[in-house]
Amino acid sequence: MHCCSDSSKLTSFVRAVRDRFMRRACSAVVGMCRRWVGREWFGSRWYEESWLRQADRMSEVTSIPATHRDLLETPSAAAFTTVGAAGYPQTTAIWFLLDGDVVRTSLHRSRQKYRNVVDHPQATLFLIDPTNPFRTLEVRGDVTLEDISDTSFLERLLAHYGQTLKTFPAPTDNRVLLTLTPRRIVANG
């Protein structure tokens, strides 16, 4: 038995569901509608195929586009956002290095960013072109942490920003290497 006994109400319900979710391009909705009203409502595979085509067009980009790669290659501070213990975003400015298609940085274990990525290993790096504020790059991804016993990566990171271990104002011991592997990249402008 359906949630609506009157067939006109059922048809209205199905149309409302179809209209609401058509733009979302989610194949899971197709399965949900099949369970609600039965496969015969679709009449053909057109609905499912069109939704899946839309989902393919909206698939997530995971490689850094050449048009915005310069934002990651030039030394600049980026907004690094993690999820805090209470579930709210926590954003700080960081220095970083592009290493192939991943972004790396060095974190001190006493910092809030470190505690956040240990609990929730996902983060976002956001950059704004200093010459054109409408040109931005957002890198959302998964975070992995690696213990580092030497300061070779930190020295390389600092040299990229014109600093040395002696001129760096933060602690240089008790650090970890953070790697952000992109899962979605949004480039604007």
Phi and psi in degrees as a GROMACS rama.xvg file:
@    title "Ramachandran Plot"
@    xaxis  label "Phi"
@    yaxis  label "Psi"
@TYPE xy
-81.8998  165.673  HIS-2
-67.2824  -20.8023  CYS-3
-123.571  126.137  CYS-4
-82.6177  -30.5692  SER-5
-80.1532  127.51  ASP-6
-65.3592  -32.1635  SER-7
-68.4663  -36.7962  SER-8
-66.549  -38.615  LYS-9
-63.5169  -43.87  LEU-10
-61.664  -43.0108  THR-11
-62.6436  -40.2454  SER-12
-63.2582  -45.584  PHE-13
-63.5008  -43.2077  VAL-14
-61.7216  -41.3016  ARG-15
-63.1521  -43.6139  ALA-16
-63.9644  -45.9041  VAL-17
-59.991  -47.3886  ARG-18
-64.3184  -38.6548  ASP-19
-69.16  -39.2869  ARG-20
-100.552  -7.25836  PHE-21
-56.7143  -40.3293  MET-22
-75.1919  -17.828  ARG-23
-79.4205  -15.2691  ARG-24
54.1424  51.9026  ALA-25
-118.165  116.697  CYS-26
-67.2931  -21.0479  SER-27
-64.2897  -30.5175  ALA-28
-66.6367  -35.6787  VAL-29
-59.2648  -47.6175  VAL-30
-62.9203  -38.6454  GLY-31
-63.925  -43.7898  MET-32
-66.2347  -37.808  CYS-33
-58.6086  -42.505  ARG-34
-67.1703  -35.1488  ARG-35
-73.136  -45.9067  TRP-36
-121.301  -2.15954  VAL-37
90.3279  152.2  GLY-38
-64.5448  -31.0295  ARG-39
-63.8054  -21.7181  GLU-40
-60.2545  -34.7679  TRP-41
-71.6916  -26.0434  PHE-42
71.81  -33.0715  GLY-43
-155.574  -178.689  SER-44
-86.5789  5.34763  ARG-45
-55.9694  -45.4679  TRP-46
-60.5881  -50.9389  TYR-47
-62.9211  -44.9943  GLU-48
-64.2737  -40.0906  GLU-49
-67.8356  -38.102  SER-50
-66.5958  -40.5173  TRP-51
-67.8649  -35.7445  LEU-52
-62.2628  -41.0015  ARG-53
-64.1886  -39.1816  GLN-54
-64.5334  -37.6443  ALA-55
-64.4355  -39.6469  ASP-56
-64.5787  -29.3088  ARG-57
-97.0325  13.4095  MET-58
-60.5463  154.869  SER-59
-79.8236  133.768  GLU-60
-85.1304  129.07  VAL-61
-120.745  2.40956  THR-62
-111.482  146.586  SER-63
-75.6857  122.609  ILE-64
-67.9511  145.779  PRO-65
-60.6624  -28.9385  ALA-66
-67.1465  -21.3257  THR-67
-122.275  3.58778  HIS-68
-61.753  -30.9011  ARG-69
-61.1169  -28.5266  ASP-70
-64.7565  -30.6914  LEU-71
-88.8456  -21.9711  LEU-72
-86.5762  -26.3567  GLU-73
-87.8796  144.759  THR-74
-67.6164  116.583  PRO-75
-157.13  159.709  SER-76
-82.459  146.338  ALA-77
-126.022  151.833  ALA-78
-81.5304  122.955  ALA-79
-113.207  117.688  PHE-80
-113.78  130.516  THR-81
-124.661  173.722  THR-82
-102.756  124.17  VAL-83
-78.5566  174.585  GLY-84
-60.6857  -32.0715  ALA-85
-85.4089  0.106367  ALA-86
93.0166  0.784732  GLY-87
-94.6521  151.44  TYR-88
-68.2116  147.043  PRO-89
-129.378  120.512  GLN-90
-120.089  135.41  THR-91
-140.46  159.728  THR-92
-85.6174  135.599  ALA-93
-134.009  162.568  ILE-94
-97.3553  150.309  TRP-95
-152.141  167.518  PHE-96
-131.399  137.636  LEU-97
-85.1292  127.248  LEU-98
-128.306  90.9833  ASP-99
73.3564  -117.61  GLY-100
-111.133  14.3962  ASP-101
-116.007  158.585  VAL-102
-112.355  133.391  VAL-103
-123.803  149.228  ARG-104
-150.471  173.528  THR-105
-118.303  129.541  SER-106
-120.225  144.444  LEU-107
-84.7218  141.504  HIS-108
-65.6552  -17.3452  ARG-109
-84.1719  -8.49358  SER-110
-80.4586  151.867  ARG-111
-61.619  -37.8455  GLN-112
-56.5628  -42.7125  LYS-113
-62.6618  -47.3588  TYR-114
-63.0984  -37.4059  ARG-115
-64.582  -45.3695  ASN-116
-74.4687  -21.508  VAL-117
-67.6721  -42.9447  VAL-118
-76.5197  -39.7148  ASP-119
-132.219  94.7162  HIS-120
-78.5125  48.632  PRO-121
-131.866  146.938  GLN-122
-155.341  168.488  ALA-123
-130.402  136.213  THR-124
-112.181  126.833  LEU-125
-125.244  128.909  PHE-126
-125.378  143.108  LEU-127
-119.791  129.376  ILE-128
-63.0533  122.693  ASP-129
-66.8828  -19.2044  PRO-130
-94.8353  -15.2105  THR-131
-147.579  98.3258  ASN-132
-66.4503  -8.20569  PRO-133
-91.2856  -4.02123  PHE-134
-102.011  111.511  ARG-135
-132.538  163.012  THR-136
-139.454  127.044  LEU-137
-119.1  126.191  GLU-138
-117.396  109.154  VAL-139
-100.935  138.131  ARG-140
-169.061  -175.984  GLY-141
-94.5315  144.239  ASP-142
-109.233  135.246  VAL-143
-122.224  144.449  THR-144
-115.601  141.642  LEU-145
-135.887  130.281  GLU-146
-67.3166  135.359  ASP-147
-123.327  127.055  ILE-148
-91.4024  -25.0526  SER-149
-108.779  177.73  ASP-150
-106.517  18.1915  THR-151
-62.9052  -43.3077  SER-152
-67.5216  -42.5356  PHE-153
-60.8157  -40.285  LEU-154
-62.8591  -41.7465  GLU-155
-64.7647  -42.9151  ARG-156
-61.7649  -47.2885  LEU-157
-64.9117  -38.1036  LEU-158
-63.898  -34.3624  ALA-159
-61.2515  -29.853  HIS-160
-104.014  12.9298  TYR-161
74.9077  25.3761  GLY-162
-117.839  169.815  GLN-163
-129.852  173.22  THR-164
-61.1501  -33.4988  LEU-165
-72.0433  -32.1122  LYS-166
-93.6487  -7.0372  THR-167
-74.0615  124.342  PHE-168
-80.9037  -6.26691  PRO-169
-102.499  165.112  ALA-170
-61.6598  143.255  PRO-171
-105.091  -3.58594  THR-172
-102.716  169.935  ASP-173
56.6997  46.2058  ASN-174
-112.256  160.468  ARG-175
-126.294  154.577  VAL-176
-92.6367  120.972  LEU-177
-102.543  129.357  LEU-178
-117.681  124.544  THR-179
-102.898  111.814  LEU-180
-96.4475  116.167  THR-181
-61.6405  136.884  PRO-182
-117.585  -23.1679  ARG-183
-152.878  133.906  ARG-184
-125.73  129.336  ILE-185
-119.173  115.69  VAL-186
-113.103  128.193  ALA-187
-123.464  147.564  ASN-188
